[in-house]
Amino acid sequence: MEIWAHRGASAVAPENTMTAFLKAYEMGADALEVDVQRSSDGVLVVIHDDTVTRTTQGRGYVHAASFSWLQTLDAGYKFGNKFRGERIPRLEEVLSFVKSAGMGINIELKASSIPQSGLEQQVVDVIRQYGLTERTVISSFYYDCLRRIKGCDPTVSIALLSSYYSPVSPGYAKQFGADAIHPNRRSVTSALQQDALRLNVKIRPYTVNYGRQIRLFQAWGIDAVITNHPGMAKDALGKEDANEELR
């Protein structure tokens, strides 16, 4: 079973920063999970929220901000003083790192309240530019985005994100043309996994931060877990007793 680092090693470093991605690599993660939006001047940036308020000292919507202004923000100090000076990275910067590190990447497309025409094609183009199509999965809660991704390039792997309250079946994913479901960990059952295996649909739950659950998912044959704790998740896979919450 693979370990995918949720926004990087976000339990020990500021989420969606180059330091978090480097730490995930050092901890042995197989892939990074990152969130991608577009600035007002068309730059693909890696940040989760619609606004910069939670993770930086700034205020305002990402889609309404220029990249040059976004670069003035400190994306690290709220996590801890030793991370002061971390910046919101461009997607290209992250892809360059992923390519050199030999990792995979899961790009979650965030849908803005303002339609961003051409976003999906831009993402597909930059993935091709770095030669990472085969090592990339694009996921989203906004399935129209994923339909447009497939329209841009049918060979790109897509995954349907689903919440605990709105689960998705492997049959629906197969009909949609998705290769995988990324469900909330609480909605994953052995029956779901068996159905997914039958239909050749991969299951990669988020956000799995408990050793016992990681080992259970491994026993069921789950393909990957998306976790804030990639180092401890790797350790949990090698322990007989992983009943403790990963901290």
Rosetta silent file (secondary structure, phi, psi, omega in degrees, C-alpha in Angstrom):
SEQUENCE: MEIWAHRGASAVAPENTMTAFLKAYEMGADALEVDVQRSSDGVLVVIHDDTVTRTTQGRGYVHAASFSWLQTLDAGYKFGNKFRGERIPRLEEVLSFVKSAGMGINIELKASSIPQSGLEQQVVDVIRQYGLTERTVISSFYYDCLRRIKGCDPTVSIALLSSYYSPVSPGYAKQFGADAIHPNRRSVTSALQQDALRLNVKIRPYTVNYGRQIRLFQAWGIDAVITNHPGMAKDALGKEDANEELR
SCORE:     score description
SCORE:     0.000 S_00000001
   1 L     0.000  136.247 -178.625    0.000    0.000    0.000 S_00000001
   2 E   -87.473  156.249  176.324    1.291    3.444   -0.925 S_00000001
   3 E  -112.673  119.868  178.378    1.537    6.469    1.353 S_00000001
   4 E  -110.490  128.260 -173.022    0.430    9.784   -0.133 S_00000001
   5 E   -86.848  114.895 -174.814    1.336   12.905    1.816 S_00000001
   6 E   -73.631  108.290 -174.556   -1.685   15.168    2.340 S_00000001
   7 L    58.676   33.241 -172.449   -0.560   18.691    1.467 S_00000001
   8 L    83.392 -163.119  175.862    2.910   17.321    2.086 S_00000001
   9 L   -80.476   70.955 -167.706    3.978   16.222    5.552 S_00000001
  10 L   -74.827   -7.234  174.216    1.425   18.694    6.894 S_00000001
  11 L   -78.958  -20.882 -174.252    1.555   17.402   10.472 S_00000001
  12 L  -121.764   -3.835 -179.526    5.151   18.578   10.855 S_00000001
  13 L  -150.824  159.550 -178.557    5.464   21.475    8.384 S_00000001
  14 L   -59.448  130.718 -175.138    3.201   24.167    6.908 S_00000001
  15 L   -58.437  146.306  174.856    0.775   22.598    4.461 S_00000001
  16 L    56.205   37.095  173.951    1.335   22.970    0.719 S_00000001
  17 L  -120.371  161.801 -178.813    4.837   24.405    1.097 S_00000001
  18 H   -63.964  -31.497  176.576    8.105   23.209   -0.365 S_00000001
  19 H   -65.131  -41.707  178.000    9.345   22.335    3.123 S_00000001
  20 H   -63.924  -35.664  179.221    6.320   20.094    3.677 S_00000001
  21 H   -71.821  -40.834  177.756    6.955   18.387    0.343 S_00000001
  22 H   -63.508  -42.911  179.704   10.640   17.873    1.069 S_00000001
  23 H   -64.699  -37.056  177.019    9.859   16.389    4.474 S_00000001
  24 H   -61.589  -42.142  176.799    7.312   14.039    2.886 S_00000001
  25 H   -62.243  -45.902 -179.089    9.999   12.817    0.506 S_00000001
  26 H   -64.015  -28.874  179.580   12.471   12.358    3.347 S_00000001
  27 L   -84.078   -2.840  175.505    9.862   10.356    5.279 S_00000001
  28 L    92.526   17.512  177.282    9.417    7.958    2.395 S_00000001
  29 L   -63.173  145.557  178.837    6.081    9.094    0.959 S_00000001
  30 L   -83.741  -29.880 -176.877    5.278    7.647   -2.452 S_00000001
  31 E  -151.916  159.761  174.022    3.335   10.676   -3.674 S_00000001
  32 E  -103.620  143.629  168.948    2.309   14.196   -2.760 S_00000001
  33 E  -110.237  123.126 -176.126   -1.274   15.428   -2.558 S_00000001
  34 E  -132.402  158.957 -179.983   -1.475   19.147   -3.373 S_00000001
  35 E  -111.561  133.881 -174.178   -4.218   21.717   -3.976 S_00000001
  36 E  -125.506  132.597  173.198   -4.138   23.915   -7.061 S_00000001
  37 E  -133.470 -178.845  179.652   -5.854   27.192   -7.881 S_00000001
  38 E  -126.117  136.400  177.831   -5.114   30.068  -10.246 S_00000001
  39 L   -74.417  173.160 -177.829   -4.161   33.630   -9.389 S_00000001
  40 L   -64.262  -25.824 -179.929   -5.807   36.641  -11.018 S_00000001
  41 L  -102.481   20.768  167.504   -2.953   36.858  -13.536 S_00000001
  42 L    87.265   15.652  179.341   -3.116   33.208  -14.550 S_00000001
  43 L   -92.910  133.462  176.875   -0.420   31.572  -12.401 S_00000001
  44 E   -80.128  118.079 -176.325   -1.138   28.078  -11.040 S_00000001
  45 E  -119.834  154.168 -175.266   -0.521   28.219   -7.298 S_00000001
  46 E  -105.385  103.135  179.956   -0.541   25.535   -4.608 S_00000001
  47 L  -160.846  146.325 -173.596   -2.880   26.463   -1.748 S_00000001
  48 L   -84.224  -53.053 -170.342   -5.964   24.804   -0.272 S_00000001
  49 L   -77.189  159.800  172.494   -8.410   27.503    0.818 S_00000001
  50 L   -63.430  -29.916 -179.327  -10.287   29.988   -1.376 S_00000001
  51 E  -116.303  167.413  179.947   -8.650   32.704    0.710 S_00000001
  52 L   -93.555    1.167 -168.810   -5.154   33.203    2.105 S_00000001
  53 L   -62.266  -45.194 -173.199   -6.434   34.084    5.588 S_00000001
  54 L   -69.242  -37.649 -170.505   -5.959   30.784    7.423 S_00000001
  55 L  -104.454   -6.877  179.512   -2.428   29.960    6.295 S_00000001
  56 L  -135.199 -179.747  177.362   -0.814   33.399    5.847 S_00000001
  57 L   -85.071   -2.800 -176.945   -0.833   36.883    7.343 S_00000001
  58 L   -89.385  178.951  175.774   -2.826   38.189    4.389 S_00000001
  59 L  -140.147  145.488  176.537   -6.507   38.476    3.640 S_00000001
  60 L   127.709  166.470 -177.914   -8.420   38.021    0.404 S_00000001
  61 E   -82.224  141.559  179.298   -9.345   35.539   -2.273 S_00000001
  62 H   -61.794  -45.560 -174.745   -6.658   33.647   -4.171 S_00000001
  63 H   -68.118  -16.160  179.779   -8.402   34.055   -7.528 S_00000001
  64 H   -98.007   -0.447 -174.802   -8.558   37.835   -7.026 S_00000001
  65 L  -107.506  144.563  174.582   -4.875   38.229   -6.129 S_00000001
  66 L   -75.868  156.993  178.982   -1.880   38.632   -8.397 S_00000001
  67 H   -65.060  -37.427 -179.413    0.957   36.146   -8.123 S_00000001
  68 H   -61.944  -37.025  176.658    3.397   38.913   -7.203 S_00000001
  69 H   -70.886  -41.763  178.155    1.200   39.837   -4.213 S_00000001
  70 H   -57.870  -33.145 -179.582    0.767   36.198   -3.195 S_00000001
  71 L   -71.810  -13.739  177.252    4.556   35.923   -3.135 S_00000001
  72 L   -82.918  -10.008 -175.509    4.757   38.623   -0.472 S_00000001
  73 L   -85.054  149.868  177.628    2.810   36.440    1.965 S_00000001
  74 L   -99.026  110.926 -177.032    4.366   34.250    4.633 S_00000001
  75 L   -92.778    8.936 -175.427    2.883   30.754    4.381 S_00000001
  76 L  -120.355  -29.411 -167.336    4.890   29.352    7.260 S_00000001
  77 L   -65.953  -28.682  179.775    4.948   31.534   10.349 S_00000001
  78 L   -67.347  -23.296  177.440    1.466   30.548   11.585 S_00000001
  79 L   -79.697  -31.585  179.885    2.718   26.963   11.830 S_00000001
  80 L   167.505  148.835 -175.666    5.785   28.012   13.810 S_00000001
  81 H   -58.574  -31.647 -177.417    8.454   30.669   13.885 S_00000001
  82 H   -69.563  -10.618  179.362   11.089   28.362   12.431 S_00000001
  83 H  -102.793   11.521  178.390    9.047   28.204    9.230 S_00000001
  84 L   -57.098  140.400  177.529    8.960   31.962    8.680 S_00000001
  85 L    96.250   -4.816  175.155    9.556   32.930    5.091 S_00000001
  86 L   -64.748  141.471 -178.594    7.818   29.971    3.432 S_00000001
  87 L  -113.166  159.709  171.497    6.081   31.043    0.249 S_00000001
  88 L   -72.188  118.125 -175.043    3.025   29.857   -1.649 S_00000001
  89 L   -82.576  156.207  168.694    4.625   27.766   -4.414 S_00000001
  90 E   -77.962  152.508  176.457    3.813   27.667   -8.083 S_00000001
  91 H   -59.833  -38.105  179.824    2.651   24.321   -9.429 S_00000001
  92 H   -59.169  -38.552  178.740    5.675   24.270  -11.741 S_00000001
  93 H   -62.832  -41.541  179.764    8.005   24.448   -8.749 S_00000001
  94 H   -69.537  -41.424  179.563    6.290   21.465   -7.156 S_00000001
  95 H   -63.969  -37.830  176.923    6.299   19.447  -10.387 S_00000001
  96 H   -61.291  -42.081  177.713   10.013   20.067  -10.818 S_00000001
  97 H   -64.832  -45.831 -179.540   10.592   18.721   -7.315 S_00000001
  98 H   -59.292  -42.862 -179.233    8.337   15.698   -7.895 S_00000001
  99 H   -63.162  -45.589 -178.545   10.154   14.853  -11.114 S_00000001
 100 H   -69.663  -29.934 -178.265   13.598   15.024   -9.527 S_00000001
 101 H   -84.176  -11.616 -179.459   12.435   13.077   -6.449 S_00000001
 102 L    71.952   28.405 -178.194   10.860   10.276   -8.490 S_00000001
 103 L   -98.876  172.628  167.974    7.531   10.680   -6.706 S_00000001
 104 E   -98.648  170.604  178.566    3.934   10.696   -7.854 S_00000001
 105 E  -144.449  137.806  173.328    1.561   13.624   -7.450 S_00000001
 106 E  -110.825  112.303  178.965   -2.149   14.011   -6.811 S_00000001
 107 E   -97.515  115.032  174.019   -3.361   17.430   -7.912 S_00000001
 108 E   -92.350  120.104  177.726   -6.665   18.421   -6.358 S_00000001
 109 E   -83.010  125.555  177.906   -8.371   21.078   -8.453 S_00000001
 110 L   -97.447  131.818 -179.896  -10.158   23.665   -6.354 S_00000001
 111 L   -91.736  123.361  178.611  -13.176   25.336   -7.963 S_00000001
 112 L   -80.393  159.712  174.119  -13.327   29.075   -7.450 S_00000001
 113 L   -68.898  -16.547  176.150  -16.549   31.019   -6.985 S_00000001
 114 L  -106.829  122.184  179.299  -15.478   32.807  -10.168 S_00000001
 115 L   -55.462  135.713 -178.879  -15.359   30.575  -13.296 S_00000001
 116 L  -119.662   87.531 -176.784  -11.791   30.236  -14.550 S_00000001
 117 L   -59.576  132.150  176.169  -11.974   29.355  -18.213 S_00000001
 118 L    86.839    1.043 -178.542   -9.114   27.197  -19.454 S_00000001
 119 H   -58.488  -46.045 -175.383   -7.882   26.141  -16.019 S_00000001
 120 H   -64.519  -42.799  178.496   -8.053   22.429  -16.814 S_00000001
 121 H   -63.498  -39.271  178.880   -6.168   22.766  -20.098 S_00000001
 122 H   -61.806  -42.088  178.976   -3.504   24.853  -18.373 S_00000001
 123 H   -65.377  -46.080  179.046   -3.004   22.160  -15.721 S_00000001
 124 H   -60.276  -41.457 -178.084   -2.815   19.390  -18.328 S_00000001
 125 H   -63.442  -41.686 -177.377   -0.304   21.400  -20.377 S_00000001
 126 H   -72.621  -32.738  174.582    2.066   21.977  -17.463 S_00000001
 127 H   -62.886  -44.390  177.160    1.926   18.307  -16.470 S_00000001
 128 H   -61.859  -40.905 -178.931    2.884   17.370  -20.034 S_00000001
 129 H   -55.620  -36.514 -178.890    5.645   19.983  -19.995 S_00000001
 130 L   -94.091    3.713  177.908    7.299   18.172  -17.094 S_00000001
 131 L    64.870   35.978 -173.107    6.676   14.712  -18.550 S_00000001
 132 L  -114.946   15.311 -177.301    4.620   13.670  -15.537 S_00000001
 133 H   -55.408  -42.549 -175.942    1.324   12.575  -17.090 S_00000001
 134 H   -74.892  -14.954 -179.816    1.860    8.943  -16.086 S_00000001
 135 H  -108.420   13.665 -175.924    2.751    9.883  -12.498 S_00000001
 136 E  -118.194  138.388  168.441   -0.119   12.320  -11.967 S_00000001
 137 E  -120.350  133.026  176.142   -3.657   11.881  -10.669 S_00000001
 138 E  -108.705  125.867 -178.798   -6.078   14.794  -10.834 S_00000001
 139 E  -124.056  161.462  176.752   -8.875   14.768   -8.271 S_00000001
 140 E  -170.234  152.158  168.543  -11.696   17.117   -7.374 S_00000001
 141 L   -80.632  -13.250 -177.396  -14.999   17.383   -5.561 S_00000001
 142 L  -102.073   96.474 -168.470  -16.157   19.312   -8.637 S_00000001
 143 H   -69.120  -23.677  175.077  -16.803   16.627  -11.194 S_00000001
 144 H   -62.306  -34.272  176.178  -17.345   19.052  -14.085 S_00000001
 145 H   -61.049  -41.879 -178.236  -13.657   19.953  -13.675 S_00000001
 146 H   -70.153  -34.716  174.682  -12.736   16.300  -14.089 S_00000001
 147 H   -61.807  -40.640  179.265  -14.921   15.963  -17.193 S_00000001
 148 H   -68.785  -34.634  175.448  -13.053   18.892  -18.699 S_00000001
 149 H   -59.258  -47.822  179.395   -9.720   17.291  -17.773 S_00000001
 150 H   -63.285  -31.891  175.698  -10.710   14.165  -19.700 S_00000001
 151 H   -68.500  -31.833  177.633  -11.754   16.376  -22.602 S_00000001
 152 H   -74.384  -41.035 -178.577   -8.290   17.941  -22.603 S_00000001
 153 L  -156.642  104.099 -178.245   -6.464   14.604  -22.394 S_00000001
 154 L   -63.348  -15.185 -177.711   -8.284   11.252  -22.067 S_00000001
 155 L   -85.282  -11.442 -179.344   -5.075    9.592  -20.854 S_00000001
 156 L   -71.674  133.523  178.845   -4.864   11.651  -17.644 S_00000001
 157 E   -77.751  131.178  179.210   -5.835    9.657  -14.557 S_00000001
 158 E  -123.483  153.388  179.333   -8.706   11.199  -12.582 S_00000001
 159 E  -134.464  136.387  177.755  -10.159   10.436   -9.149 S_00000001
 160 E   -85.842  117.471  171.877  -13.540   11.372   -7.708 S_00000001
 161 E   -78.743  138.080  179.553  -13.275   12.989   -4.294 S_00000001
 162 E  -139.983  145.977  179.505  -16.246   12.160   -2.071 S_00000001
 163 L   -91.088  170.130  177.791  -17.337   13.203    1.396 S_00000001
 164 L   -62.261  -33.923 -175.849  -18.658   11.023    4.185 S_00000001
 165 L   -87.449  -14.080  178.805  -22.140   12.395    3.562 S_00000001
 166 L  -132.986   68.041 -177.674  -22.034   11.995   -0.239 S_00000001
 167 L   -68.180  158.707 -179.962  -20.240    8.704   -0.936 S_00000001
 168 L  -122.409  137.340 -179.910  -19.544    7.496   -4.452 S_00000001
 169 L   -87.271  153.237  174.025  -19.766    3.890   -5.594 S_00000001
 170 H   -58.103  -34.042  178.572  -17.096    2.151   -7.688 S_00000001
 171 H   -63.128  -41.146  177.686  -19.795    1.530  -10.289 S_00000001
 172 H   -66.030  -42.623  179.116  -20.455    5.250  -10.638 S_00000001
 173 H   -59.578  -42.405  179.941  -16.721    5.971  -10.852 S_00000001
 174 H   -63.191  -44.847  179.295  -16.351    3.375  -13.597 S_00000001
 175 H   -64.013  -36.193 -179.631  -19.265    4.837  -15.534 S_00000001
 176 H   -68.366  -28.583 -175.097  -17.830    8.338  -15.085 S_00000001
 177 L    98.646   16.206  179.090  -14.479    7.244  -16.500 S_00000001
 178 L   -87.309  148.691  178.219  -12.547    7.724  -13.274 S_00000001
 179 L   -88.449  -17.223 -172.710   -9.674    5.464  -12.309 S_00000001
 180 E  -156.301  161.783  168.376  -10.141    5.934   -8.569 S_00000001
 181 E  -117.551  135.602  173.086  -12.254    7.208   -5.709 S_00000001
 182 E  -112.206   88.934 -174.121  -10.701    9.305   -2.954 S_00000001
 183 E   -92.969  161.068  167.646  -13.298    8.893   -0.181 S_00000001
 184 E   -59.713  137.292 -174.957  -13.471   10.116    3.378 S_00000001
 185 H   -56.397  -30.541 -176.231  -11.821    7.411    5.483 S_00000001
 186 H   -72.439  -15.625 -178.457  -15.003    6.882    7.530 S_00000001
 187 H   -97.179    2.624 -177.471  -16.949    5.762    4.470 S_00000001
 188 L   -89.034  129.480  177.182  -14.520    2.991    3.472 S_00000001
 189 L  -129.870  164.970  176.745  -15.611   -0.604    4.115 S_00000001
 190 H   -64.026  -33.251  178.792  -14.290   -3.990    3.057 S_00000001
 191 H   -65.436  -40.663  176.521  -17.381   -4.382    0.848 S_00000001
 192 H   -60.471  -44.507 -179.750  -16.551   -1.108   -0.929 S_00000001
 193 H   -64.489  -40.259  179.044  -13.002   -2.306   -1.515 S_00000001
 194 H   -64.110  -40.669  176.844  -14.168   -5.665   -2.851 S_00000001
 195 H   -63.700  -40.546  179.398  -16.519   -3.916   -5.269 S_00000001
 196 H   -65.290  -41.435  177.825  -13.696   -1.619   -6.350 S_00000001
 197 H   -61.348  -40.848 -179.413  -11.348   -4.552   -6.942 S_00000001
 198 H   -62.722  -34.927 -176.270  -13.986   -6.242   -9.095 S_00000001
 199 H   -99.099    2.686 -179.885  -14.348   -3.121  -11.243 S_00000001
 200 L    60.846   42.903  175.122  -10.637   -2.212  -11.244 S_00000001
 201 L  -111.920  128.068 -178.093  -11.259    1.096   -9.455 S_00000001
 202 E   -81.521  145.858  176.832   -8.616    2.204   -6.957 S_00000001
 203 E  -116.841  123.425  178.748   -9.573    3.385   -3.454 S_00000001
 204 L  -132.721   92.897 -175.548   -7.367    5.980   -1.732 S_00000001
 205 L   -73.178  153.715  172.133   -9.006    7.292    1.467 S_00000001
 206 E  -125.351  164.461  -30.897   -8.281   10.627    3.117 S_00000001
 207 L   -97.584  112.171 -167.081   -7.203   11.739    5.755 S_00000001
 208 L   -96.757  103.039 -174.348   -5.938    8.575    7.446 S_00000001
 209 L  -119.327   20.606 -179.098   -3.974    9.465   10.576 S_00000001
 210 E  -120.553  127.967 -177.994   -4.513    6.371   12.729 S_00000001
 211 H   -58.896  -43.521 -178.681   -2.106    3.462   12.773 S_00000001
 212 H   -62.281  -40.628 -179.560   -4.775    0.829   13.335 S_00000001
 213 H   -69.865  -36.044  177.208   -6.824    2.096   10.411 S_00000001
 214 H   -61.251  -44.975  179.915   -3.785    2.211    8.144 S_00000001
 215 H   -68.057  -36.053  177.420   -3.019   -1.426    8.913 S_00000001
 216 H   -64.703  -45.376  178.911   -6.655   -2.423    8.431 S_00000001
 217 H   -62.784  -36.820  176.183   -6.772   -0.733    5.051 S_00000001
 218 H   -62.152  -42.742  179.709   -3.556   -2.486    4.102 S_00000001
 219 H   -64.570  -32.047  179.053   -5.103   -5.835    5.019 S_00000001
 220 H   -76.776  -14.924 -177.775   -8.125   -5.057    2.849 S_00000001
 221 L    90.987   19.583  176.166   -5.910   -4.298   -0.145 S_00000001
 222 L   -59.591  141.595 -172.579   -6.544   -0.554   -0.262 S_00000001
 223 L   -73.201  -39.995 -178.373   -4.247    1.000   -2.874 S_00000001
 224 E  -161.014  155.962  169.764   -3.044    4.035   -0.915 S_00000001
 225 E  -117.703  144.187  177.433   -3.841    6.214    2.079 S_00000001
 226 E  -103.652  118.034 -168.583   -3.663    9.989    2.056 S_00000001
 227 E  -138.050  151.168  173.173   -2.223   11.125    5.385 S_00000001
 228 L   -77.726  -14.911 -171.395   -0.823   14.141    7.206 S_00000001
 229 L  -120.736   67.076 -175.034    1.778   11.854    8.827 S_00000001
 230 H   -60.956  -37.188 -179.883    3.678   10.036    6.046 S_00000001
 231 H   -65.039  -48.649 -179.672    6.620    9.085    8.264 S_00000001
 232 H   -70.069  -30.790  175.738    4.529    7.598   11.022 S_00000001
 233 H   -63.913  -41.760  176.364    2.236    5.958    8.477 S_00000001
 234 H   -62.173  -42.090  178.386    5.243    4.155    7.003 S_00000001
 235 H   -62.748  -40.833 -177.798    6.259    3.099   10.494 S_00000001
 236 H   -61.582  -33.261 -179.163    2.751    1.846   11.257 S_00000001
 237 H   -67.585  -19.950 -179.120    2.845   -0.503    8.296 S_00000001
 238 L  -102.683    9.041 -177.496    5.836   -2.244    9.829 S_00000001
 239 L  -111.217  146.287  177.018    4.439   -2.666   13.338 S_00000001
 240 L   -75.013  -32.042 -177.712    2.379   -5.489   14.743 S_00000001
 241 L  -121.249  105.132  179.831    0.489   -3.169   17.083 S_00000001
 242 L  -122.581   48.567 -176.548   -0.573    0.098   15.499 S_00000001
 243 L   -82.953  -12.336 -175.703   -3.568    0.888   17.685 S_00000001
 244 L   -83.886  149.108  172.727   -2.333    4.316   18.690 S_00000001
 245 E   -66.883  138.318  175.628   -3.315    7.488   16.917 S_00000001
 246 L   -71.385  133.071 -175.888   -0.413    8.837   14.903 S_00000001
 247 L  -119.805    0.000    0.000    0.774   12.002   16.532 S_00000001
